[in-house]
Amino acid sequence: MEEVLGAIVAHGARFMIVDLTGAQAADTSTIEHLLRLFAATRLLGSQCIVSGVPAGMVRRILDAGGSLDGIPVFSTLKSALEHAMGAIRHKPR
């Protein structure tokens, strides 16, 4: 988490894309870590975008008391990248 957050600050990143394509349904600890990463990203002024979330992981996120509200979720990495690039083209930082 420290490296990712450091990179967001160092590069002034507007977006962080987390691609979970192919990920197995994670345990509660992993889910909680992801949710903390998403929240920390937002606190740094960057928007987290998630792609390829397996159905089983969605259930675990909800079971852990988490939510993906306010986080754009896409079925593919390509869609997530298109979203970020479109936002960059239309709204400079």
Residue, then its C-alpha position, 0 to 999 in steps of 0.5 A: m500500500e505504501e508504494v502505491l500511495g507514494a506513487i500516486v503522490a509522486h506522479g500526481a495521479r488522477f486515477m488508480i486502476v485496480d484490475l482484479t481480472g482472474a483474481q480468486a475470491a479473496d479472504t476477509s483480510t485481503i478485502e479489508h486491505l483493498l477497501r483501505l487502499f480505495a479509501a486512502t486513494r480517495l483521501l489523496g485526491s485520486q480516483c480509484i477505478v476497479s475492473g474485472v471484479p469476480a462475483g464471489m469477491v463482490r459478495r465478500i466485500l459486502d459481507a465485510g461491510g464494505s461498499l464499492d459506492g462511488i468507485p467506478v467498476f468496469s468488467t474489463l481493464k480496457s473499459a476502465l482505461e477508456h473511462a480514465m482517458g476520457a476523463i483526462r481529455h475532458k477535464p484537466r487537473 
